[in-house]
Amino acid sequence: GNYHFDDFKPIFKIVVLLDDVSEKIGAQTCIIPQSCHDKDLKNFLFNKKEIDIQLIEEKKKKYGVYNCYGKKGDIFLMDTRNIHWGAKLNSGYRRVLWYYF
């Protein structure tokens, strides 16, 4: 999927995996932790609301990327003010439940 953030105000999502999600299967949700607190990124997004790939690559190196791999039934709590995206599906399928708060 495309790099994006949901809003500048706190929006929390709970993701429940309905299938196993692994590196082999792909389609995991990826998130750049703490990216919502990065002043350069926040200013850029506030003014443009579109993603600059070079800036994202810099922030990936700075903060790392968390991949939501897990087993069926695992739960992830995400602050979607952070930059996130869905990785490419490599094989099989991935089903999840999303709860928004």
C-alpha positions, 0 to 999 in steps of 0.5 A: 500500500501507499505510505500514509498517516490517518490524521494529526489528532490521535486515532488508535486502531486495534488490528486483530489478525484472522490469519497468520502473517509472516515475512513469507506471506507478506501483506503485513502492516508496517509502521514507522514508530514515533514518526508522528513526533518528528518535527520535519515530517510533521511540518512537511505533512501539515503543509502538503498532506502528501508523502515524499519518498526520500523523506520517508526513507530518511525517517525509516533509517532514523526510527526503523520500521515495525512489521506487524507479523503474528499468528491468527488471533494476535492483536496490535494497537496502533497510533495511526498518526504515525506513517504506516502502510500495507506491504505487498502480499507474497502468497496466500491471503491476509484477513484482519479486523480493524477497530477504530478509536 
